[in-house]
Amino acid sequence: MKFVSQPKTTLSLVALALAGALAAPTAQADQYASQSDFGGVGLMQMPTARFADYGTLSGLYYDNEEYRRLAVSLQLFPWLETTIRYNDIRPIRYSANPDFSGDQTGKDKGLDVKLRVLEESYWLPQVAVGWRDLAGTGIFASEYIVASKQLGPVDLTLGLGFGYMGRRDNISNPFCEVSDTFCTRESGFSGNGGRFETDKWFRGDASLFGGIQYQTPYDPLVLKAEYDGNDYSDERYLGQLEVDSAWNFGADYKVTDNWTLKLSYERGNTMMFGFSGQIDLNAIGQLKTANRRVPTPNTRTAMARAESSDDRRELARMASEFYNFGGLSVIEMQNDSSADADQVDTLRVYAQQTYYRDSEQGVRQAARVAEQKLPESYKYLEIVEQHDQLQLNTTRVDIDTARRAIQSLDWQTEIEDAFTRTDTDLAQINEKGFYEARYKRDWPRLSVRPFLDQSFGNPENFYMYQLGLDLNASMWLAPGTFAHGTISGSLFTNFDEFNFLVDGFESPLPRVRTYVREYVAHSDVWLDNLQLSHLNQLAPNVYTSVYAGYLERMFGGVGTELLYRELDSNWAVGVDLNWVKQRDYNSHTDFLDYDTFTGHITGYYQPQFLPNTLIKAAFGKFLAQDNGLQLNVEHKFKSGVIVGAYASKTNVSSQEYGEGSFTKGFYISFPIDLLQTEHSPGRGYIGWTPLTRDGGQMLNRGIQLFHATDLRSPFYKE
């Protein structure tokens, strides 16, 4: 093993201090989860084995003479930290062509992942393994193994870095003992970037790094010192940076519970300033001041009177109370007799939840209404929940059990004890109900929703945006058949700064997505989609849809989907098939010459060992006629926020695909009611795609049966 002479003593001190911490009793306090200069929990330039609390979303701004960074980190699981980052390389230009990018400085993006492999115990440290700049051009590509141990107000870290974090080369790479291939590491990156370069992981020069983080008696202030594993002798695009010391020193000052200022002195000659912020995706929300209260109890004669006299006003009043207090838009009500009795004992209600994001909350409210309003002869309430007239599930409420919980007749019964979740008998929907809603099919349902389209890292401007409004309209034409569409308008945008419209980009693939600049620059008002859809349920577990029209902003056509999904099952499978034609980017309604068939077989899996996580794998033919697989993983937090990532790999080579090597992206879907005092089932969406290319692109179908049938899943519900 080889050591550089100067840091040998200081590294030994760090190692001895860590050894002392391993043998010392410690009190479990805060885990020192402050952000590093790269984003993600760490010291300054170096990471630690610490993790933020599960569900923490952190943002970082970092600024020094050579680099500025914007990073977003998410504690996706207690054992998994993910970070996406943009680096601004200040001394260089985005490109040598000022007509292309003006005076914008160089940009680079990266993805980091850190995994906890050992949790801290009385004697043992916490250990993590991580990858920095995992799938980019590899400017900061590193791998590391790191351990952290707490000793009172001090947190000690010792790690072994490779790649960018191993350039100080103060120790022999231990993996060389396994194979000589680990002794060398190729520089640069292969292909067009964006690939997982597994053949470089844990290879080449290695360096020990370490540090100390001290929680001062003054709670907002944390002090840090670290020994840097990088000697900055070969910074891509910048060459060698001046280094006067291997030690970096810094301080974090917590201004509020969510905001922290950062200041450090690094390399013995460089000041750094930054700040970070964080939110808890499990706890985020808005206090609801407009909860719907169930009316005070009264006599239970109204319903009986309505049944005998067919008084529609009384029936409509009952339906309106299910809506007003339970958010259930009633479509039909039926009554049913028990198998061993002549009297009516069950009220069956077909309805769609329109107010509560958590459908069970609406059922609880409906049970309270039924307990107060139904005649004593009724023993059960059955709520058949629908989505666009698809029957999703039936909740059977035992009214006597619900009464014991609501009136606190005993302290052990909860209102949920009265609920039994079952599949829906499709034959019952054809029975004549004693109440049916009178839909005004001649009038469309209208709604207005804001949208934000954004793009990072463009040559014209680093951040490009379009803020506007969607006007949505839909109208039922027949049972299961409706017309719906969206007209969009731009309010504020800088997309007009796009320079290269119908540019000379030559692709071996049909240009199915890279005309995006032409579409966004065409008009401030456009027809986003307009289609006719028919939904049907062939069997309790089989759902179908057929659709035709302008299906999305870039394509129109016809298609169909079939989904098999059992009630309370953690898996489902679907098939979709579409013929589409490319819409003209210079017209609101015309088409271009390009058309194709596209479709996929999609498997959905919600593993019990990863709660509230959905894995989707779609295999088939994509828009550019390439064949392959798209993998999508998304996770839902307690607040209802969904964070997801996807990647497509097809039979198109990375050279044919172009920069980025394959399609990938990230997205956040958030409940609208997180921002308001009223409940709402609606959701917003923010997506980020590092690069838009033509390979691995799927049709953006407005109706997807899996999400339309979410109420059939016990694992992935609100």
N, C-alpha and C positions, 0 to 999 in steps of 0.2 A: 504494500500500500504506500502511496506517495502523498505527501502533504507539502503545501507551500510553506516556507519557513515562517513568514510573518504572522499568518493567522493561526498557526498551530497552537499557540498558548491560549489565545482567546477562545478558540473552539473547544479546547480541553476544559476551560472554565465552564463554558456552557454545558458541556457533557457532564461534568462533575455536579453542577447545580441540578441538572435534570435527574441524575442518579440519586441525589439527595432527596429530591421531590418524590421519586418513586418509592422511597423507603419511609416517607413521612406521612403521618395521618393528615388528611385534608378535610376541610368542611366544604360541602358542595354549595358553591355560590354561583354567581353569574358566570357564564361560559365565555366571556370576553369576545362576544361576537361582533366586533367592529370590522368595517370594510377596509380592505387593502387598497393599494394604488391601482390595481387592475380590476377591482370589483370582486366580490366574494369575500368571505371572512378571512382575515389575515392580519399581518403586521403592517408592513409598507409594501416593498417590492415582493416580499416572500409570503407564502400562505402559512396557515396554521392548521391543526387538526380540528379546530373548532367549527361549529355550525350554528347558524341562527335558529331561532325557534321555528318549528314546523309551520309553514304558511306565510313566512315573512317574505315580503317583496321589497327589495332594497334598490335604491338608485344612487349612483355615484358620479360626481364631476371631479376630475383631477387635472391639474395644470402645472407644468413646469416649462423649462426653456425649450425642450425638444418635443414633448408630447402633451397633447390634451386628450382626455379620455371621457367618454360617456359609457357607463356600464349599468346594466340592470341584472340583478341576481334574484333568484327565487329558490327558497327552501321547499322544493317540491315534495319531498318526504323527509322524515327526521334524519335519514341517512344519505340523502342526495341533495347536493347543491348544484344549481346550474346558473351560468352567467353568459349573457350576450353583451358584446362590447364593440364600440366604435373607437378607433384610434385616429387622432388627427396628428399627422407627422408634420410639424410646423416648418422645418427648414426646406421642404421640397414642395413642388407643385403637383397638383392632381394629374396634369399631363403637360407635355411640352407644347401643346397647341392651345393658344389663348382663345381661339374661336370656339374651342370645345368646352373648356372649363374655366376660362378667365384667369383670375389670380387665386383661385381656390387652392388651398394647401392639400397635401397628400392625405388619403384616407385608407383605412384598413379596418376590417371587421373580424371578430373572432368569437369563438364559443369555448367556454370552460366547463368542466365537469369535475366534481369532487365527491368521492364515496367514503363513507365511514366504514372501516373494516373491523374496528375494535372500540368498544365504548369504555370510557374511563371508569376504573374501579378504585378500590382503596389503595392497591399497590401498583396497578398497571396504568399506563397513560392511555389517552385516546389516540387512536391511529387512523390515518386517512391516506388514501391514494388519489391522485388527481392528474388531470390533463389540462393544460392551458393552450389556448389557440388551437383547438382540436381539429377544426375543419375550415381552414381558411388558406391563406397563402403562407402561413407558418412563420411570420416575422418573429413572433414571440413564442413559438411552439416549445412546450416544456412538458415533462412528466416529473412527478415527485412522489415520494413517500415521506410522511411527516408524522411526528408524535408530539403531543402537548400534554403537560401535567400541571395541575394547579397546586400551589403551595401558599395558602392564605391569600393575600392580595396580589400575589405574583403568579403569572402564568408563563411557564417555560416551554419553549418549542425547539425541537431539533429535527432536521429533515435532510433528505438526500435528493438533489435535483439533477435533472438531465436536460439536454438541449439548451435552451436559452438560460435556464436557471442553473446549468452545470458548467458554464463557460470558465469559471474560475479554476476548474480542473484541479482541486486540491485533494482529491482522493481517487483511487483507481475505481473504475466501474466494477462493482461486485458481480454483475451479470456476465462479465467476461469469463468468469470461472465456469459458467454454464455453456457458453458458446462464443467462439471468436467473432461471430457476426455482431455481438453486442459491443465490440470494442471500437467500431467506427460508425459514423453517422453522416449520411449525405446532406449537403447543404441545399438550400433553395426548396422548391416544391415541384411536384410532378404534375404533368398535364396542365389543366387550366385552373388549378387551385380548387379548394372546396372539398377535397377528398380526405378520408380518414387514412392517414399515412401510417398504417400499423407497422410497416417495415422499418420505421425510425424510432418507435417507442422504446424508451429506456436504453437507448444506444448512445455510443459516443462518450464524450467527456462527462464527468460527474463532479459534483461539488457538494460538500456539506454546507448547510445553512442553518441558522438558528436565531433565537432572539428571546427577549423578555418583554412582557406586557405587565404594567404595574397599575393597579387601581389605587389612586391616591386617596387619602382620607377625605379630600374634597370630592364628593360623588361625581360631579360632571366631568372631572378631569382624569384622563387616562394617559400614561406615558409609555412610550415604546422605544426599544432599541433592537436592532437586528444586524446580523452579519449576512451580507448579500452573497448569494451564490453566483452572481453574474459579474464579470469584470468589465463589461461594456467595450470589449476590444473589437467587436465585429457586428455593429448595429447595421442591419440591412438598410440601404439608402443613405446612411449617415456615416458609416465607417466607425472609427474608434472615437469614443467619447472620453473626455478627460476625467480621470478618477484619482482623487487624492486620499480616499479612505474606503475600506470595504465595509465600514459601519455606517448605518443610517439611524437617525434619531428623529422621533416625532411625538406629537401630542394630539389627542382627540379631545375636543371640548363639546359636551352634550348640551346644546342650547335648549332643546325641549326633549320630550320623550321620543320624538320622531326625527329630529334633525341634529346632525353632528357636524361641527367644523373640524377640519384637518389641517395641520401644519407640520412640515418635516424639513429636515436638513439632510440631504442625501449625497452620496459619493464624495463627501467632504468638501463640496463646492456648489451645490445646487439647492435652492429653496423650492419647496412644493407647497401649493395651496389647493385645498379641495373641500368638498362638503358631501355629505350623504344623508339620505332620508329613507324611511321605511314605513310600511304599513303592514298590518296583520290581515291577511286575506281570510282568516277564519272569523275574526271578530268585527271586520268592517261592516258598517251598516248605518241605517238611519232610524231613529226612534219613530215609531208609527203612532201618530197622534190622532189618526182617523180610523181606529179599529171599529168594526161594525158590531154593535151590541144587539143581543137577542132581546126581543120585546118582553115586557113583563107578562107573567102567566095570566091567562083568562080561561073562560069556559071552553070546553072541547066540543061544542055543539055545531060549530060552523061547518066543519068538514062533513059531518053526518047529514046536515041539512043540505049541503051541496050535492052529496051523492044521491039523495032521494029526490030532489027537485031539479037536478041538473042545472043548478044556478051557476052559470059560468063566472059570474063576478066573484063568488066565494072561491071557486077553484083558481081563478086568476090571482086572487089575493094570496092564496097559499103558495102558488108558484112565485109570486113576487117576493114573498118573505124568504123563500129559499134563495132567491137572487140577492135581495137586499142584505141579508145577514150571512149567507153562506157563499155568495159569489157564484152560485150555480144558475146558469141560464137554462131554464127548464124547457125541454123540447116536447116531452110527453109525460103523462102520469097514468099509471095503471094500478088496479087493485087485484089482489089474488087471494084465493082461499087456501087454507092449509089442507094437506092430504086427508086428515082425519076429522075435519070439521066443515060444517056448511057455511060458517060465517067468514066474512072477509077479515083477514088478519095481517096482510102485507100491503104496504104502499110502495109501488115501484116507480122511481123517478129517473127519467132519462135526461141528462143535463151535461153541459160543458162548463168547466171552471173558467171564469172570465176575470176574477179579481185576485184570488190568492195564488201566490207562486207555489206554495206548499198545498197540494190538493187535499191532504189529510186535514189541514186546518179548516177548509171549507166543509168537509164531511163532519167535523166536530161541531161546527156551527149549525149545520143542517140537522144533526141529531138533537141539538138543543131546541131548535124550532119544532121538530116533530114531537119531542117530549112535552112541549107546552100546548101544541095546537091540535094534535091528532086525537080522535076519540079513543076511549079506553079499549074499544074492540080491536084496535090495531096493535099487534105485538111486534111487528118488524117494519123497518124502513130499508128499502133497497135502493141504493144510488148507483145507477149505471153511468159511469163517466165516459164521455165521448170526446173525440177530437175531429172536427169536421165530419161528423156523423159516422166515424169509425167507433165501434164499441170496444173499449179498452179493458175495463174491469168493472166488477160489481162489488160494492161494499155493503154487506148486510149488517144492519144495526139492530141489536136486541134492545128494544126501547125500555124494557124493565131494568136491564143492567145499566143502560145509560142514565135512567132516572136515579138509580142509587148513587151513581157518581156525581151527577149534576146537583142533586139535592143533599149530598153528603150524608146519605142515610147510613153508610158505613165508611170507615176510613181506609179500607183496603181496596176498594173498587175504583179503578181509573176509567175514564170514559172510553179509552182505547180498548178496554176489556170487552166492550159491547160490539166491537167491530170484527167481522169475518170477511176476509178478502177472497173472492172466488172469481172464476171465469164467467163470462156472460153467455146466457142461452140466447143464441141468435134468433130462434123461432119466436121468442117472446116479443121481439120488436114488431112483428107483424100482427100481434093482437091489437084489437081496438081498445084504445085508452079512453078513460072518461074525461081527459083533458089533453088537448093538443094546442101548442103555441101557434098563433097566426102570424106567420112570417110575411113581411112585406118584400116579396121577391122583386118587385118592380124598382126598388130603391137600393143602390149600392151602399155598402158599409165603407166609410171613409176614415182615414187616419193620417196624421202627419208625424214624421219621425226624422230627427236630425241624423246626419251621417258625417263621418270624418274619414276621408281617404288620405293616406300619407305614405311617403317614401323617403328613405334615408340614403345618404351616400351618393347622390346624383352629381354628375359633373357640373351642371348649371348652378345648383344650390344644394348644400348638404341636406337640408330638410325641405321637402316639398309637400304641400298639403292642399286639400280641397274640402272645405266645410260647406255643407248644403243641407237641403231638406228633401225627403222622399214623401211624395203624396201617394198613398196606397189606397186602392179601391178594390172591392170584391163584391160579388153578387151571386147568390144562389139561383140557378136556373132550373134545377130539378134535384131530387134527393141524390146526394153524393156528387152532383155536378155543379161547378161554379166557375165563373170567369174572374180573373184577378190580374192586376197589373200595377206598375209603379212608374210614375213620372218623377224624374229627379231634376233638381235645380241647384246650381252653384251659387253660394253667397259670398264666400271669400276663398281665394285660391291664388297660388303662384305657379300653377301648372302651365300657365301661358309662357313661362320661361323655357319650356322645352325647346331645344334648338333643332334637333334633327328629325323632322317629320318625313315619313316615307324615306328613311335613310338608305344608304347603300349596303346595309348589313346583309351579307350573304350567308344563308343557313342551308345546310343539307336537308333540313326539316321544313315542312310547311309552316308559315308564320302564323301560328294560331294565337299567340299571346304577345309577341313582341311588337305588335301594332298598338300597344297600349297608349303610346304618346298621341297617336292620331285620334284615338277615341276620346281621350280626356281633353284634347285641344279643339275638338270639332264645334262644340256649342255649349252655352251655359245652361241650356235646358235640353233634356234628352229623354227618350223612351227607354227606360231600363229593361222592363219586361212587360209582356202582355200575353196571357195564355189562357187556354181552356183546360180544366183539369177534372177528372172523374176519379173518385176514391171509392173503393169497395172492400168488403170483407167477405171472402169466399167461405171461410170456416173460422172457428174460434181462434186459430193461430195463424191464419193466412190472410195477408193484406195485399191489395193491389192498387196501382194507380196508372192512369193513362193521361197524357198531357200533350199539348200541341200549341205552337205559337212562337213568340219571341221569348226564348227561355232565359236569356241573360243578355248582358250588354253587347257581347261579341258574337253570339250564336243564337239561331232559331232553328226550329225543327219539330220533330215528333218523338215521343219516347214512352216507355212503359217500365214499371218496376214491380217486382213481386218480393214480399218479405215473409219469412216464416219466423215467428217469435212466440214462444210459449209464455204464459203468465208466470211471473216470478222466477223465470229462468235467467241465468247469467250469460246466455249465449243466444245468438240469432244469426240467420244467414239471409242474404238478399241478392237479387239479380236485377240489373237494369240494362236496357238496350235502347239506343237512341240513334236516329239519323238526324244530322245537323248540317246546317249551311251557315257559312260565315257572313255576319252582317256587315254592311258597308259603313266604314268609319266616316264617310263624307255625306251620309244620309241618315235620317231617322228611321226609315222603313225599308230601304233597299238591301240587296244582298250582293256579295262578291261571288266569284265563280267556285270557290273552294267548298266542297262538301265531303262528309265522311260518316261512317258508322263508328260509334264508340259505345262501350259498355263494359261492365265489370261484374264479377262475382265477389261479393263482400261478406267477410265473416266478422262478427262482432263478439267480443269476449270481455267480460267484466270479472277478473280474477278475484276470488275471495281473499287471497293473500296480499292483494293491493286494493284495499277498500276505496270505493268511489273513483275507480280508475277504469277507463274504457280503452280497449285496444281494438283498432279496426285495421283489417288487411284486405285491400281490394286488388284483385288480379284481373287484367283484361287489356283492352285496347284503348289508348288515350287519343286525345284530339289530333295529335300530329301523326296518327297512324302507327305509333310505336307501341310495343307490347311490353308489359312488365307489371310491377307491383308497387302500390303505394301503401306505406305503413303510417298509421296515425295513432298517437297516444295522447289522451287527455285525462286530466285529473280535476275533480271538483272539490272545492274547499267548503267549509261549513257555511260560509256566507252565500254560497251559490255561485261564486266566481269559478269559471272553468279556464284552465290554462292547458294549451295543447301544442303539440309539435308534429310535423309530418315530413315525410321524405318519399320521393318516388325514384325508383331505379328501373330503367327499361333497357331494351336491347340496343339503345343508342349509346355509342361509346362516348367517353368524356370529351374526346376531341370533336366529335360531331355535335355534342350538346353545347359546347362553348364554355365560357367562363363560369365557374361554379361547379362544373362536372355533373351535377344532378340537381333536380328540383327539391327544395326544402323550404320550410317556413315555420313560423310560430304564430299563435293567436291567443287572445284573451276574450272570453265571452262573459259578460257580467249582467246580473239582474238590474233592470231599470229601477226597481224600487229601493236599491241601495242609495239612491240619490234623492229620494222623495219620502214624504211622510205618509203617503198612500201606498197600499199594497198594489202590486201589479205583476202579472205573469210574463211581461215582456222582457226581452234581453237586448243588449247592445253588443257590438263586436268590434274588436280592434285587431288587425292582422299585420304581420311584418314578414315580408319575403326578401331575403338578402339580394337576390337577383331574379329578374323575370326572363325566363328562356322558354323555348317552345316544347322541349321534351318533358314527358311526365305530367302533362297538364290534363286535368279532368274538367268535365262540364259542370258548371255551377248550377245545379238543379235547385229550383226554389222550394220544392216539396220533396223531402226525403223521409220515407216511411219509418225509418228507425227512430228519428227524433219525433215524428208525429205520434209514435206509440210509446214514448218514454214512461208513461204511467204503468206499463206492464213490468217494469223492472223494480225489484226491491232494493237493489244496491245503488242505483244511480238516479235517485229521486231527490227532489228538493227537500 
